[in-house]
């Protein structure tokens, strides 16, 4: 009289649907990583490769812009250090990696 009848509930249909739903829940995460790779990581790697090629191709007499915005002409080249002439008789020693851009000939006078 005081106890109501209890009915057994059925178990989940199959374990396959559980695995399928967990894979579907990972899909947005995987898609976000793929988008992140193509929008951010890949272009950055391409830019680094271009910068490395530019630094390796430096030659004496090239006109360059250094990281701080200093413009000059390459006077001497070393393995990791270059000498940039910014005025007559004034040379700065900078690291090769500090070169931001190689300017067209005749830009720096």
BELQUIRA-V336988 format. One record per pair of residues at least 12 apart in sequence whose C-alpha atoms are under 6 Angstrom apart, sorted by the first residue. I is the first residue (numbers start at 1). J is the second residue. If there is no record, write none. Layout:
BEGIN
i:I j:J
i:I j:J
END
This chain:
BEGIN
i:60 j:74
i:60 j:75
i:61 j:73
i:61 j:74
i:62 j:74
i:63 j:102
i:63 j:103
i:64 j:101
i:64 j:102
i:64 j:103
i:65 j:99
i:65 j:100
i:65 j:101
i:66 j:98
i:66 j:99
i:66 j:100
i:67 j:98
i:67 j:99
i:67 j:100
i:72 j:84
i:72 j:85
i:72 j:86
i:73 j:85
i:80 j:95
i:80 j:96
i:81 j:94
i:81 j:95
i:81 j:96
i:82 j:94
END
